[in-house]
Each structure stands twice: as structure tokens, then as C-alpha cells.
Amino acid sequence: MSVASLKFDSEDLLEKGDGLRFDIPVLGPHATGFVVRFQGKPYAYVNRCAHVPIELDWEHGKFFNMTQEWLICATHGAMYSPQSGRCIAGPCQGKSLSPIPVSEQGGVVTVHLDQF
């Protein structure tokens, strides 16, 4: 049985705040994803660095760097654009995070795993 979508309250996703993590069973028993808010919009990605397949967050839900302008891999310091997932600095340059479709309507953020 696959999960079609996941729903989160919009108020739980703060601008440049902690990301909300979720499981992605279709990618394996330990695969996770996350959704963050940047410049008012939600963005969701598979929680896996494009350089080495490890989770990005340095602490559960901590995806932004110190200036809160980039998503950062805690292990190697690779930095990614929150809007596109494209690596802009570090050992993964030219690669990207794997995006997951996400939408927001009526106070609900929906991660569309069925479209992933």
C-alpha cells in the first residue's frame, strides 16, 4: 500500500525554520523526505545529499545554513538552493536534490508522493 500524499498544517512550516520530515517507503525502509518554507512557499525534497547518499539535516529538521539562505548538508557542507534544490557550492556542484511535488491551499501543505 503506497501513500498518495501527506498533509501538514501550514502554521507548522515556518519561514526558514525547521523542516518537517517524513518517511518515503517507496525508496526503502529508511528513506526520508522533508519540506521547508522559503520566501513564503513550501519546497519538498528527498532527504539525500547529491554528493553522497546521506541525510542532509545536521540535527532533526535543521536544513538551513547559519544565514538561512541555503539548504546545507551537515556532512560535507554542500549548499543547495531552497527553491530549486540545485547545488550552488561544495562537492556536489552541478547536481541537485530530488524534488517532490508540494502544494499549499487552505492552511494545508500537501506533499504529493503519488506524483513523485
Secondary structure in CASP SS format (residue, H / E / C, confidence):
PFRMAT SS
TARGET T0000
AUTHOR 0000-0000-0000
METHOD secondary structure of the structure
MODEL  1
M C 1.00
S C 1.00
V C 1.00
A C 1.00
S C 1.00
L E 1.00
K E 1.00
F E 1.00
D E 1.00
S H 1.00
E H 1.00
D H 1.00
L C 1.00
L C 1.00
E E 1.00
K C 1.00
G C 1.00
D C 1.00
G C 1.00
L E 1.00
R E 1.00
F E 1.00
D E 1.00
I C 1.00
P H 1.00
V H 1.00
L H 1.00
G C 1.00
P C 1.00
H C 1.00
A C 1.00
T E 1.00
G E 1.00
F E 1.00
V E 1.00
V E 1.00
R E 1.00
F E 1.00
Q C 1.00
G C 1.00
K E 1.00
P E 1.00
Y E 1.00
A E 1.00
Y E 1.00
V E 1.00
N C 1.00
R C 1.00
C C 1.00
A C 1.00
H C 1.00
V C 1.00
P C 1.00
I C 1.00
E C 1.00
L C 1.00
D C 1.00
W C 1.00
E C 1.00
H C 1.00
G C 1.00
K C 1.00
F C 1.00
F E 1.00
N C 1.00
M C 1.00
T C 1.00
Q C 1.00
E C 1.00
W C 1.00
L E 1.00
I E 1.00
C C 1.00
A C 1.00
T C 1.00
H C 1.00
G C 1.00
A C 1.00
M E 1.00
Y E 1.00
S C 1.00
P C 1.00
Q C 1.00
S C 1.00
G C 1.00
R E 1.00
C E 1.00
I E 1.00
A E 1.00
G C 1.00
P C 1.00
C C 1.00
Q C 1.00
G C 1.00
K C 1.00
S E 1.00
L C 1.00
S C 1.00
P E 1.00
I E 1.00
P C 1.00
V E 1.00
S E 1.00
E E 1.00
Q E 1.00
G C 1.00
G C 1.00
V E 1.00
V E 1.00
T E 1.00
V E 1.00
H C 1.00
L H 1.00
D H 1.00
Q H 1.00
F C 1.00
END
